[in-house]
Amino acid sequence: MTRPPTAAQRRVIDAADPVTGRLKGTPTQLAALVRHGLAFRHPRPPHGHFLTPAGHRIRETPVTAPPEPAPAQPSTGVFTARVGGEEEPPPPGPARLREVHSAWQGLLELRRMTNRDGSTDRPCGWERAHLVQAAALALEAAGQRPAGPEGAGYRVRATPQPEAVAVYADGPVALRGCAAALERAGWQAGEYTEPRTRDRYLLASPRRV
């Protein structure tokens, strides 16, 4: 694309599903995004429109100029996987369980649509670009408990290594539970020891085959 999207197109991009990238808009808006390489039309019914990697990058780029005036809309919030240790974690309960389940199902659908063979048993490009959030979603969707501000549970952290995150948990049993959950979700995980603290942790990466 040679020019940035219009304010109207940017609103459609910003309103895309945070996990699957599914778009809602008028046929004209969606067709324009497809022409500019920011969206694609899925070949299977119901032929939904989804962000391409370029479209995801646009959404993640802060707006540097004021957009065109738009009607005020109430904030609906965006799902965020729990990485563990948040100061203000979302309240637990049935509503959170439904959100996590919906996000995980959306991610499986994104795998089906973007993996060349339609596979849902291994991570897709979005997960490789959002390692910490993707690993945290896999753990939370599998029923693992994220750590609170001071409580026990898993913590997912970025690492200097490409395509790898570190997962900390309380004790060997919890760590093995996290490893099993990630492996079921299409990740590969191995246990390591911190040289200075001697703490055990997982180094997890999205599986490619």
TORNUFI-315148 format. One line per 8 residues: number of its first residue (from 0); their letters; for each residue x, z, y of N, C-alpha, C. Coordinates in Angstrom, 1 decimal, always signed. Layout:
NUM = a = X Z Y X Z Y X Z Y ~ ...
//
This chain:
0 = mtrpptaa = +0.8 +0.0 -1.2 +0.0 +0.0 +0.0 +0.9 +0.0 +1.2 ~ +0.6 -0.9 +2.2 +1.5 -1.0 +3.4 +1.0 -0.1 +4.5 ~ -0.1 +0.4 +4.5 -0.6 +1.3 +5.6 -1.3 +2.5 +5.0 ~ -1.3 +3.6 +5.8 -2.0 +4.8 +5.2 -3.5 +4.6 +5.1 ~ -4.2 +5.3 +4.3 -5.6 +5.2 +4.1 -6.3 +5.6 +5.4 ~ -7.5 +5.0 +5.6 -8.3 +5.5 +6.7 -8.8 +6.9 +6.5 ~ -9.3 +7.5 +7.6 -9.8 +8.9 +7.5 -10.9 +9.0 +6.4 ~ -11.8 +8.0 +6.4 -12.8 +8.0 +5.4 -12.3 +7.9 +4.0
8 = qrrvidaa = -11.3 +7.0 +3.8 -10.7 +6.9 +2.5 -10.0 +8.2 +2.1 ~ -9.3 +8.8 +3.1 -8.6 +10.0 +2.8 -9.5 +11.1 +2.4 ~ -10.7 +11.2 +3.0 -11.7 +12.2 +2.6 -12.1 +12.0 +1.1 ~ -12.3 +10.7 +0.7 -12.6 +10.4 -0.7 -11.5 +10.9 -1.6 ~ -10.3 +10.6 -1.2 -9.1 +11.0 -2.0 -9.0 +12.5 -2.1 ~ -9.2 +13.2 -1.0 -9.1 +14.7 -0.9 -10.2 +15.3 -1.8 ~ -11.3 +14.7 -1.9 -12.4 +15.2 -2.6 -12.4 +14.9 -4.1 ~ -11.3 +14.3 -4.6 -11.2 +13.9 -6.0 -11.1 +15.2 -6.8
16 = dpvtgrlk = -11.5 +15.1 -8.1 -11.4 +16.3 -9.0 -9.9 +16.7 -9.1 ~ -9.6 +18.0 -8.9 -8.2 +18.4 -8.8 -7.4 +18.2 -10.1 ~ -8.1 +18.1 -11.2 -7.4 +17.9 -12.5 -7.4 +16.5 -13.0 ~ -8.6 +15.9 -13.1 -8.7 +14.5 -13.6 -8.5 +13.4 -12.5 ~ -8.6 +13.8 -11.3 -8.5 +12.8 -10.2 -9.7 +11.9 -10.1 ~ -10.9 +12.2 -10.7 -12.0 +11.4 -10.6 -12.6 +11.4 -9.2 ~ -13.0 +10.2 -8.8 -13.4 +9.9 -7.4 -14.9 +9.8 -7.3 ~ -15.4 +10.2 -6.1 -16.8 +9.9 -5.8 -16.8 +9.2 -4.4
24 = gtptqlaa = -17.6 +8.1 -4.3 -17.6 +7.4 -3.0 -18.5 +6.2 -3.1 ~ -18.7 +5.5 -2.0 -19.5 +4.3 -2.1 -18.7 +3.2 -2.8 ~ -19.4 +2.2 -3.3 -18.7 +1.1 -4.0 -17.7 +0.5 -3.1 ~ -17.9 +0.3 -1.8 -17.0 -0.3 -0.9 -15.7 +0.6 -0.8 ~ -15.9 +1.9 -0.6 -14.8 +2.8 -0.5 -13.9 +2.7 -1.8 ~ -14.5 +2.8 -2.9 -13.8 +2.8 -4.2 -13.1 +1.5 -4.4 ~ -13.7 +0.4 -4.1 -13.1 -0.9 -4.3 -11.9 -1.0 -3.4 ~ -12.0 -0.5 -2.1 -10.8 -0.6 -1.2 -9.6 +0.2 -1.7
32 = lvrhglaf = -9.9 +1.4 -2.3 -8.8 +2.2 -2.9 -8.2 +1.5 -4.1 ~ -9.0 +0.8 -4.9 -8.4 +0.1 -6.0 -7.5 -1.1 -5.5 ~ -8.0 -1.8 -4.4 -7.2 -2.9 -3.9 -5.8 -2.4 -3.4 ~ -5.8 -1.2 -2.8 -4.6 -0.6 -2.3 -3.7 +0.1 -3.3 ~ -4.2 +0.1 -4.6 -3.4 +0.8 -5.6 -3.5 +2.3 -5.7 ~ -4.5 +2.8 -5.0 -4.6 +4.3 -5.0 -5.6 +4.8 -6.0 ~ -6.3 +3.9 -6.6 -7.3 +4.2 -7.6 -7.4 +3.1 -8.7 ~ -8.0 +3.5 -9.8 -8.3 +2.4 -10.8 -9.7 +2.7 -11.4
40 = rhprpphg = -10.3 +1.6 -11.9 -11.6 +1.7 -12.5 -11.5 +1.7 -14.0 ~ -12.0 +2.8 -14.6 -11.8 +2.9 -16.0 -12.6 +1.8 -16.7 ~ -11.9 +1.2 -17.8 -12.6 +0.1 -18.4 -13.7 +0.4 -19.3 ~ -13.8 +1.7 -19.7 -14.9 +2.1 -20.6 -16.1 +2.7 -19.8 ~ -17.3 +2.5 -20.2 -18.5 +3.1 -19.6 -18.3 +4.6 -19.5 ~ -18.7 +5.3 -18.4 -19.5 +4.7 -17.3 -18.6 +4.1 -16.2 ~ -17.4 +3.7 -16.5 -16.6 +3.0 -15.5 -16.3 +3.8 -14.3 ~ -15.9 +5.0 -14.4 -15.5 +5.9 -13.3 -14.3 +5.4 -12.6
48 = hfltpagh = -14.1 +5.9 -11.4 -12.9 +5.6 -10.7 -12.0 +6.8 -10.6 ~ -10.7 +6.6 -10.7 -9.7 +7.8 -10.8 -8.5 +7.4 -10.0 ~ -7.9 +8.5 -9.4 -6.7 +8.3 -8.7 -5.5 +7.8 -9.5 ~ -4.7 +6.9 -9.0 -3.5 +6.5 -9.6 -2.4 +7.6 -9.2 ~ -1.2 +7.5 -9.8 -0.1 +8.4 -9.3 +0.1 +8.3 -7.8 ~ +0.0 +7.1 -7.3 +0.2 +6.9 -5.8 -0.9 +7.6 -5.1 ~ -2.2 +7.6 -5.6 -3.3 +8.3 -5.0 -3.1 +9.8 -5.0 ~ -2.6 +10.3 -6.2 -2.3 +11.7 -6.2 -1.2 +12.1 -5.2
56 = riretpvt = -0.2 +11.3 -5.0 +0.8 +11.6 -4.0 +0.2 +11.6 -2.6 ~ -0.7 +10.7 -2.3 -1.4 +10.7 -1.0 -2.1 +12.0 -0.8 ~ -2.9 +12.5 -1.8 -3.7 +13.7 -1.7 -2.8 +14.9 -1.5 ~ -1.6 +14.9 -2.1 -0.7 +16.0 -2.0 +0.2 +16.0 -0.7 ~ +0.1 +14.9 +0.1 +0.8 +14.8 +1.4 -0.1 +15.3 +2.5 ~ +0.5 +16.3 +3.3 -0.4 +16.9 +4.3 -0.8 +15.8 +5.4 ~ -1.9 +16.0 +5.9 -2.4 +15.1 +6.9 -1.7 +15.4 +8.2 ~ -1.0 +14.4 +8.8 -0.3 +14.6 +10.0 -1.0 +14.2 +11.3
64 = appepapa = -2.1 +13.6 +11.2 -2.9 +13.2 +12.3 -4.4 +13.7 +12.1 ~ -5.1 +14.0 +13.2 -6.4 +14.5 +13.0 -7.3 +13.4 +12.5 ~ -8.1 +13.7 +11.5 -9.0 +12.7 +10.9 -10.2 +12.4 +11.7 ~ -10.9 +11.3 +11.4 -12.1 +11.0 +12.1 -13.1 +12.1 +11.9 ~ -14.0 +12.3 +12.9 -15.0 +13.4 +12.8 -15.8 +13.2 +11.6 ~ -16.1 +14.3 +10.9 -16.9 +14.4 +9.7 -17.8 +15.5 +9.8 ~ -19.0 +15.4 +9.1 -19.9 +16.6 +9.1 -19.2 +17.8 +8.5 ~ -19.5 +18.9 +9.0 -18.9 +20.2 +8.5 -19.5 +20.4 +7.1
72 = qpstgvft = -18.7 +20.8 +6.1 -19.1 +21.1 +4.8 -18.6 +22.4 +4.4 ~ -19.4 +23.2 +3.6 -18.9 +24.5 +3.1 -17.8 +24.3 +2.2 ~ -16.8 +25.3 +2.2 -15.7 +25.2 +1.3 -16.2 +25.6 -0.1 ~ -15.8 +24.7 -1.1 -16.2 +25.0 -2.5 -15.1 +25.5 -3.3 ~ -13.8 +25.5 -2.8 -12.7 +26.1 -3.5 -12.2 +25.0 -4.5 ~ -10.9 +25.2 -4.9 -10.3 +24.3 -5.9 -9.8 +25.2 -7.0 ~ -10.0 +24.7 -8.2 -9.5 +25.5 -9.4 -8.0 +25.5 -9.4 ~ -7.4 +26.7 -9.6 -6.0 +26.9 -9.8 -5.7 +27.7 -11.0
80 = arvggeee = -4.9 +27.2 -11.9 -4.5 +27.9 -13.1 -3.7 +29.1 -12.7 ~ -3.9 +30.2 -13.4 -3.2 +31.4 -13.2 -1.8 +31.4 -13.8 ~ -0.8 +31.5 -12.9 +0.6 +31.5 -13.4 +1.1 +32.9 -13.8 ~ +0.4 +33.9 -13.4 +0.7 +35.3 -13.6 +1.4 +35.9 -12.4 ~ +1.1 +37.1 -12.1 +1.7 +37.8 -11.0 +1.1 +37.6 -9.7 ~ -0.1 +36.9 -9.6 -0.7 +36.6 -8.3 -1.1 +38.0 -7.6 ~ -1.0 +38.1 -6.3 -1.4 +39.3 -5.6 -2.9 +39.4 -5.6 ~ -3.6 +38.3 -5.5 -5.1 +38.3 -5.4 -5.6 +37.3 -6.5
88 = ppppgpar = -5.5 +37.7 -7.7 -6.0 +36.8 -8.8 -7.5 +36.7 -8.8 ~ -8.1 +35.6 -9.3 -9.5 +35.4 -9.3 -10.1 +36.4 -10.2 ~ -11.3 +36.9 -10.0 -11.9 +37.9 -10.8 -12.2 +37.4 -12.2 ~ -11.9 +38.2 -13.2 -12.2 +37.8 -14.6 -13.7 +37.8 -14.9 ~ -14.1 +37.2 -16.0 -15.5 +37.2 -16.3 -16.0 +35.9 -16.8 ~ -17.3 +35.8 -17.1 -17.8 +34.5 -17.6 -17.6 +33.3 -16.7 ~ -17.7 +33.5 -15.3 -17.5 +32.4 -14.4 -16.1 +31.8 -14.5 ~ -15.1 +32.7 -14.6 -13.7 +32.3 -14.7 -13.5 +31.5 -16.0
96 = lrevhsaw = -14.1 +32.1 -17.1 -14.0 +31.4 -18.4 -14.5 +30.0 -18.4 ~ -15.7 +29.8 -17.7 -16.3 +28.5 -17.6 -15.4 +27.6 -16.8 ~ -14.8 +28.1 -15.7 -13.9 +27.3 -14.9 -12.7 +26.8 -15.7 ~ -12.1 +27.7 -16.4 -10.9 +27.4 -17.2 -11.3 +26.3 -18.3 ~ -12.4 +26.6 -19.0 -12.8 +25.6 -20.0 -13.1 +24.2 -19.4 ~ -13.7 +24.2 -18.3 -14.0 +22.9 -17.6 -12.7 +22.2 -17.2 ~ -11.8 +23.0 -16.7 -10.5 +22.4 -16.2 -9.7 +21.8 -17.4 ~ -9.7 +22.6 -18.6 -9.0 +22.1 -19.7 -9.7 +20.9 -20.3
104 = qgllelrr = -11.0 +20.8 -20.4 -11.7 +19.6 -20.9 -11.4 +18.4 -20.0 ~ -11.3 +18.7 -18.7 -11.0 +17.6 -17.8 -9.6 +17.1 -18.0 ~ -8.6 +18.0 -18.3 -7.3 +17.6 -18.5 -7.1 +16.8 -19.8 ~ -7.9 +17.2 -20.8 -7.9 +16.4 -22.1 -8.4 +15.0 -21.8 ~ -9.4 +14.9 -21.0 -10.0 +13.6 -20.7 -8.9 +12.8 -19.9 ~ -8.2 +13.4 -19.0 -7.1 +12.7 -18.3 -6.1 +12.2 -19.2 ~ -5.7 +13.0 -20.2 -4.8 +12.6 -21.2 -5.3 +11.3 -21.9 ~ -6.6 +11.4 -22.3 -7.1 +10.3 -23.1 -7.1 +9.0 -22.3
112 = mtnrdgst = -7.3 +9.1 -20.9 -7.4 +7.9 -20.1 -6.0 +7.4 -19.7 ~ -5.0 +8.3 -19.6 -3.7 +7.8 -19.1 -2.6 +7.7 -20.1 ~ -2.7 +8.4 -21.2 -1.7 +8.1 -22.3 -2.0 +6.7 -22.9 ~ -1.0 +5.9 -23.1 -1.2 +4.6 -23.5 -2.0 +4.4 -24.8 ~ -1.8 +5.4 -25.7 -2.5 +5.3 -27.0 -3.8 +6.1 -27.0 ~ -4.2 +6.6 -25.8 -5.4 +7.4 -25.7 -5.3 +8.8 -26.4 ~ -4.1 +9.2 -26.6 -3.9 +10.5 -27.3 -4.2 +11.7 -26.4 ~ -4.8 +12.7 -27.0 -5.1 +14.0 -26.2 -4.3 +15.1 -26.7
120 = drpcgwer = -3.4 +14.9 -27.7 -2.6 +16.0 -28.2 -1.2 +16.1 -27.6 ~ -0.9 +15.4 -26.6 +0.3 +15.6 -25.9 +0.1 +15.4 -24.4 ~ +0.9 +16.1 -23.6 +0.8 +16.0 -22.1 +0.9 +14.6 -21.5 ~ +0.3 +14.5 -20.4 +0.2 +13.2 -19.7 +1.1 +13.3 -18.4 ~ +1.1 +12.2 -17.6 +2.0 +12.2 -16.5 +1.7 +13.3 -15.4 ~ +0.4 +13.6 -15.2 +0.0 +14.6 -14.3 +0.6 +15.9 -14.6 ~ +0.6 +16.3 -15.9 +1.2 +17.5 -16.4 +2.7 +17.6 -16.1 ~ +3.4 +16.4 -16.3 +4.8 +16.4 -16.1 +5.2 +16.5 -14.6
128 = ahlvqaaa = +4.2 +16.2 -13.8 +4.5 +16.3 -12.3 +4.0 +17.7 -11.8 ~ +3.3 +18.4 -12.6 +2.8 +19.8 -12.2 +3.0 +20.7 -13.4 ~ +4.3 +20.9 -13.7 +4.7 +21.7 -14.9 +4.1 +23.1 -15.0 ~ +4.3 +23.8 -13.9 +3.9 +25.2 -13.9 +2.4 +25.4 -14.0 ~ +1.7 +24.6 -13.3 +0.2 +24.7 -13.3 -0.3 +24.2 -14.7 ~ +0.3 +23.1 -15.2 -0.1 +22.6 -16.5 +0.1 +23.6 -17.6 ~ +1.3 +24.2 -17.7 +1.6 +25.2 -18.7 +0.7 +26.4 -18.6 ~ +0.4 +26.8 -17.3 -0.4 +28.0 -17.1 -1.8 +27.7 -17.6
136 = laleaagq = -2.3 +26.5 -17.3 -3.7 +26.1 -17.7 -3.8 +26.1 -19.3 ~ -2.7 +25.6 -19.9 -2.7 +25.6 -21.4 -2.8 +27.0 -21.9 ~ -2.0 +27.9 -21.3 -2.0 +29.3 -21.8 -3.4 +30.0 -21.6 ~ -3.9 +29.8 -20.3 -5.1 +30.5 -20.0 -6.3 +30.0 -20.8 ~ -6.3 +28.6 -21.0 -7.4 +28.0 -21.8 -7.3 +28.5 -23.3 ~ -6.1 +28.9 -23.8 -5.9 +29.3 -25.1 -6.3 +30.8 -25.3 ~ -6.6 +31.4 -24.2 -7.0 +32.9 -24.3 -5.9 +33.8 -24.0 ~ -4.7 +33.3 -23.6 -3.6 +34.2 -23.3 -3.9 +34.9 -21.9
144 = rpagpega = -3.4 +36.1 -21.8 -3.8 +36.9 -20.6 -2.6 +36.8 -19.5 ~ -3.0 +36.3 -18.3 -1.9 +36.2 -17.3 -1.7 +37.6 -16.7 ~ -0.5 +37.8 -16.2 -0.1 +39.1 -15.6 -0.8 +39.3 -14.3 ~ -1.2 +40.5 -14.0 -1.7 +40.8 -12.7 -0.6 +41.2 -11.8 ~ -0.9 +41.7 -10.6 +0.2 +42.1 -9.7 +1.2 +43.0 -10.3 ~ +0.7 +44.0 -11.1 +1.6 +44.9 -11.7 +1.4 +45.1 -13.2 ~ +0.5 +44.3 -13.7 +0.1 +44.5 -15.1 +0.8 +43.6 -16.1 ~ +0.5 +43.9 -17.4 +1.2 +43.1 -18.4 +0.5 +41.7 -18.6
152 = gyrvratp = +1.2 +40.8 -19.2 +0.7 +39.4 -19.4 +1.8 +38.4 -19.2 ~ +1.4 +37.1 -19.3 +2.4 +36.1 -19.2 +2.7 +35.8 -17.7 ~ +3.8 +35.2 -17.5 +4.2 +34.7 -16.2 +4.9 +33.3 -16.4 ~ +4.4 +32.3 -15.7 +5.1 +31.0 -15.8 +5.8 +30.7 -14.6 ~ +7.1 +30.3 -14.7 +7.9 +30.1 -13.5 +8.7 +28.8 -13.7 ~ +9.0 +28.1 -12.5 +9.7 +26.9 -12.5 +11.2 +27.2 -12.9 ~ +11.9 +26.2 -13.3 +13.3 +26.3 -13.7 +14.1 +25.1 -13.1 ~ +15.4 +25.2 -13.0 +16.2 +24.1 -12.5 +16.2 +22.9 -13.4
160 = qpeavavy = +15.9 +23.2 -14.7 +15.9 +22.1 -15.7 +14.8 +21.1 -15.5 ~ +15.0 +19.8 -15.7 +14.0 +18.9 -15.6 +12.9 +19.0 -16.7 ~ +11.7 +18.9 -16.3 +10.6 +19.0 -17.3 +10.6 +20.3 -18.1 ~ +10.9 +21.4 -17.5 +10.9 +22.7 -18.3 +10.4 +23.8 -17.4 ~ +9.7 +24.7 -18.0 +9.3 +25.9 -17.3 +9.7 +27.1 -18.1 ~ +9.8 +28.3 -17.5 +10.1 +29.5 -18.2 +8.8 +30.3 -18.3 ~ +8.6 +30.9 -19.5 +7.4 +31.7 -19.7 +7.9 +33.1 -20.2 ~ +7.5 +34.1 -19.4 +7.8 +35.5 -19.7 +6.6 +36.2 -20.2
168 = adgpvalr = +6.7 +37.1 -21.2 +5.6 +37.9 -21.7 +6.1 +39.2 -22.1 ~ +5.2 +40.1 -22.4 +5.6 +41.5 -22.7 +5.8 +41.7 -24.2 ~ +7.0 +41.6 -24.6 +7.4 +41.8 -26.0 +7.4 +40.6 -26.9 ~ +8.0 +40.7 -28.1 +8.1 +39.5 -28.9 +6.8 +39.0 -29.5 ~ +5.9 +39.8 -29.7 +4.6 +39.4 -30.3 +3.8 +38.5 -29.2 ~ +3.8 +39.0 -28.0 +3.1 +38.3 -26.9 +3.9 +37.0 -26.6 ~ +5.2 +37.0 -26.7 +6.0 +35.8 -26.5 +5.7 +34.7 -27.6 ~ +5.6 +35.2 -28.8 +5.3 +34.2 -29.9 +3.9 +33.7 -29.7
176 = gcaaaler = +3.0 +34.5 -29.2 +1.6 +34.0 -29.0 +1.6 +32.9 -28.0 ~ +2.3 +33.1 -26.9 +2.4 +32.1 -25.9 +3.0 +30.8 -26.4 ~ +4.1 +31.0 -27.2 +4.7 +29.8 -27.8 +3.7 +29.0 -28.7 ~ +3.0 +29.7 -29.5 +2.0 +29.1 -30.4 +0.9 +28.3 -29.6 ~ +0.5 +29.0 -28.5 -0.6 +28.4 -27.7 +0.0 +27.1 -27.0 ~ +1.2 +27.1 -26.5 +1.8 +25.9 -25.9 +2.0 +24.8 -26.9 ~ +2.4 +25.2 -28.1 +2.7 +24.1 -29.1 +1.4 +23.5 -29.5 ~ +0.3 +24.2 -29.6 -1.0 +23.7 -29.9 -1.5 +22.7 -28.8
184 = agwqagey = -1.0 +23.0 -27.6 -1.4 +22.2 -26.4 -0.5 +21.0 -26.2 ~ +0.5 +20.8 -27.1 +1.3 +19.6 -27.0 +2.6 +19.8 -26.3 ~ +3.0 +21.1 -26.2 +4.3 +21.4 -25.6 +5.3 +21.9 -26.7 ~ +6.6 +21.8 -26.4 +7.6 +22.4 -27.3 +8.2 +23.6 -26.6 ~ +8.4 +24.7 -27.3 +8.9 +25.9 -26.7 +9.9 +26.6 -27.6 ~ +11.0 +27.1 -27.0 +12.0 +27.8 -27.8 +12.3 +29.1 -27.0 ~ +12.7 +30.1 -27.8 +13.0 +31.4 -27.2 +14.5 +31.5 -26.8 ~ +14.7 +32.1 -25.6 +16.1 +32.3 -25.1 +16.2 +33.7 -24.5
192 = teprtrdr = +17.5 +34.1 -24.2 +17.7 +35.4 -23.6 +18.4 +35.2 -22.3 ~ +17.9 +36.0 -21.3 +18.5 +36.0 -20.0 +19.9 +36.7 -20.1 ~ +21.0 +36.0 -19.7 +22.3 +36.6 -19.8 +22.5 +37.9 -19.2 ~ +21.9 +38.1 -18.0 +22.1 +39.3 -17.2 +21.1 +40.5 -17.6 ~ +19.9 +40.1 -17.7 +18.9 +41.2 -18.0 +18.6 +41.4 -19.5 ~ +19.0 +40.4 -20.3 +18.8 +40.4 -21.8 +17.3 +40.3 -22.1 ~ +16.5 +39.9 -21.1 +15.0 +39.6 -21.4 +14.9 +38.3 -22.2 ~ +13.9 +38.4 -23.1 +13.6 +37.2 -23.9 +12.6 +36.4 -23.1
200 = yllasprr = +12.6 +35.1 -23.2 +11.7 +34.2 -22.5 +11.6 +32.9 -23.3 ~ +10.5 +32.1 -23.0 +10.4 +30.8 -23.5 +10.8 +29.7 -22.5 ~ +11.5 +28.7 -23.0 +11.7 +27.5 -22.2 +10.8 +26.4 -22.8 ~ +9.8 +26.0 -22.1 +8.8 +25.1 -22.6 +8.8 +23.8 -21.9 ~ +8.6 +22.7 -22.6 +8.6 +21.3 -22.1 +7.5 +20.5 -22.7 ~ +6.9 +19.6 -21.9 +5.8 +18.7 -22.5 +6.4 +17.9 -23.6 ~ +5.7 +17.8 -24.7 +6.2 +16.9 -25.8 +5.9 +15.5 -25.5 ~ +6.8 +14.6 -25.8 +6.7 +13.2 -25.5 +6.1 +12.4 -26.7
208 = v = +6.4 +12.8 -27.9 +5.9 +12.1 -29.1 +5.2 +13.1 -30.1
//
